[in-house]
Amino acid sequence: MPAAITLHDIDDDLYAALRENAARAGTSLNRAAKALLASALGLVHRKRPDHVAEFAALAGTITAEDAAALRRAVAAQRTIDKELWK
């Protein structure tokens, strides 16, 4: 289980800089603080895969015929078996 820490007596300048860093990164104060600590301590974390970028090349490449075939193939999965939900 990950540990938790509490930091006391954070001065206004440090807090403001952390808030600005988090805002620039579009993340929370907690994540920004952890990233800064890891960077300062020389810890390298594996970057999570960017699944949006991985599939971006596929966007708009499906044909109308393929889309219709896909809809037909998954139609049975979208039905509810009322006998199973009694």
N, C-alpha and C positions, 0 to 999 in steps of 0.2 A: 504494500500500500504506500503511495507517495506520502512524503512528509509535508507538513504545513509549518510555516513560520510566520511570525508577526514582527514587523519592524516598528520600532518606537522612535519618536522625536525626529521625524523626517522634516527637514526644513522646507520652507516655502519654495525656494528656488529649485531644490531637487524634485519636489512634488510637481511643480509646474513643468519642469523638463521631462519628467516621466509621462505626464499627461500629454504633452506635445508629441513625444515619441510614439505613444500609443495611438494618438489621433492620426499622425502621419502614416502609421502602419495599418490603420483601420482595425485596431484590435483593442482588447481590454487592457486595463492597467496591469492586471495580474499576468497576462501573457507577455506584455511588454517588459515587465520587470524580470520575468523568468528568462526571456530571450537575452536581455542585457546581462544578467548574471552569468548565463551560460557562455556568452561571448567573452565576457571579461575573464572568465576562468578557463578559457580555451577549450571548452567542451564543444564537440561537434555533434549535432543531432542530424539524423537522417531526415531529409525533407519528405513530407508526405507526397504521394503521387498526385498530380493535378489531373483528375479524371475528366474535368471539363475540357482541358486542352487535348487530352488523349482522344476524345471523341469529336472534337471540333472539325476535324478533317472529314468526318462522315456527314456532317450537317448538310442537308439539302441534296444528298446523293441518292436517296431512295426514290425509285420510280413510283408512279401512281399504281402500276400493276403490282409491284412488290409490296407497297403499303396495303393494298387490298388483300393480298395473300396473307400478310402478317395479321391483319385484322381477323380474317377467317380462321387462322391457325390458333389465335388466342381467345376466340369467342367462347369456346367451351370452358376456359378457365375463368371467365367472367360471370358464369352462372352460379347460382347458389343451389346446392342440393338440399332441399328442405328436409329430407329424411335425416341428414347428418346434423341438422340444427334443431332437433326437437328437444 
